[in-house]
Amino acid sequence: QVQLVESGGGLVQAGGSLRLSCAASGRTFSSYAMGWFRQAPGKEREFVAAISWSGAGTHYIDSVKGRFTISRDNAKNTVLLQMNSLKPEDTAVYYCVAGPRVSTLGRDYPYWGQGTQVTVSS
């Protein structure tokens, strides 16, 4: 079992930055791929970024490439999402996820956090 708790969301102006953090409990954290999904009001949930258990492999949705960076610290059971050059269309609830492999599909991640709100004003 893995429990995930996100933090770091908030309100920021367009062009600004935020760093989301996900703290995971459980001794097997380092064996899981980790990722972030987001859901904006009235829209489908979408994949944002994922990182392999070792941190060697990452994957991003095209709309955030070059602006967002996912990283992990297995010693601290933490995953980070550094978000730069934020745009109003990045506004959403962001969810931390854990699963057996890197995937862009929500159904491949059995563990989800409660979500943290990110709001980008224009």
C-alpha positions in Angstrom: 0.0 0.0 0.0 1.1 3.5 -0.8 -0.5 6.7 0.5 0.2 9.9 -1.3 -0.2 13.5 -0.1 0.3 16.5 -2.4 1.2 20.0 -1.4 2.4 23.2 -3.1 -0.6 24.2 -5.1 -1.9 27.8 -5.1 -2.6 30.9 -7.1 0.0 32.3 -9.4 0.0 34.8 -12.3 0.7 33.7 -15.8 4.4 33.3 -16.4 5.0 32.4 -12.8 6.2 29.2 -11.2 5.0 26.6 -8.6 6.5 23.5 -7.3 4.2 20.6 -6.4 5.4 18.0 -3.9 4.1 14.5 -3.3 5.0 12.7 -0.1 4.5 9.0 -0.2 4.3 6.5 2.7 5.3 2.9 2.4 8.6 1.1 2.3 8.2 0.1 -1.4 8.1 3.7 -2.7 11.3 3.2 -4.7 9.7 0.3 -6.7 6.9 2.4 -8.1 6.7 4.6 -11.1 5.2 8.0 -10.1 3.3 10.6 -12.0 1.0 13.5 -12.1 -2.4 13.9 -13.6 -4.7 17.0 -13.7 -8.3 17.8 -14.1 -9.8 21.1 -15.0 -13.4 22.0 -14.4 -15.6 20.5 -17.0 -12.7 18.7 -18.7 -11.4 15.1 -18.8 -8.6 14.1 -16.5 -5.3 14.2 -18.3 -1.8 12.8 -17.9 0.8 15.4 -17.2 4.1 13.7 -16.4 5.6 10.5 -15.1 9.0 9.2 -13.9 10.3 5.6 -13.6 11.2 4.0 -10.3 14.9 4.8 -10.8 14.3 8.4 -12.0 16.1 7.6 -15.2 13.0 7.7 -17.4 10.5 10.6 -17.7 7.6 11.3 -19.9 5.5 14.4 -20.4 2.4 15.5 -22.2 3.4 17.8 -25.1 1.7 20.9 -23.7 4.1 21.0 -20.7 7.4 19.9 -22.3 10.1 22.4 -21.7 8.1 24.0 -18.9 7.5 21.3 -16.3 10.1 19.0 -14.7 9.3 15.8 -12.7 11.9 14.5 -10.3 12.0 12.1 -7.4 14.0 11.5 -4.2 13.7 7.9 -3.2 15.5 8.5 0.1 12.9 11.0 1.1 9.9 9.2 -0.6 9.1 12.4 -2.5 8.1 13.3 -6.0 8.3 16.9 -7.3 6.7 18.7 -10.2 8.5 21.9 -11.0 6.1 24.1 -13.1 7.5 27.1 -14.8 6.1 29.6 -17.4 2.6 28.7 -16.1 -0.4 29.5 -18.4 -4.0 29.9 -17.5 -4.8 26.6 -19.2 -2.6 24.9 -16.6 -5.3 25.6 -14.1 -6.6 22.4 -12.6 -6.5 20.0 -9.7 -3.3 18.1 -9.8 -3.1 14.5 -8.6 0.0 12.5 -7.6 -0.2 8.9 -8.7 1.9 5.7 -8.1 1.9 2.5 -10.2 4.0 -0.4 -11.4 5.2 1.2 -14.6 5.3 4.6 -16.5 2.0 5.0 -18.3 -0.1 7.8 -19.6 -3.3 6.0 -18.6 -5.0 6.7 -15.3 -6.1 3.1 -14.9 -2.5 1.9 -14.7 -2.0 3.8 -11.4 -3.7 2.1 -8.5 -2.7 4.8 -6.0 -3.9 8.4 -6.1 -3.5 11.4 -3.8 -6.3 13.7 -2.8 -5.2 16.5 -5.2 -4.0 20.0 -4.9 -5.5 23.1 -6.7 -3.3 25.1 -9.1 -4.8 28.3 -10.4 -3.1 30.5 -12.9 -4.5 34.0 -13.5 -4.1 35.9 -16.7 
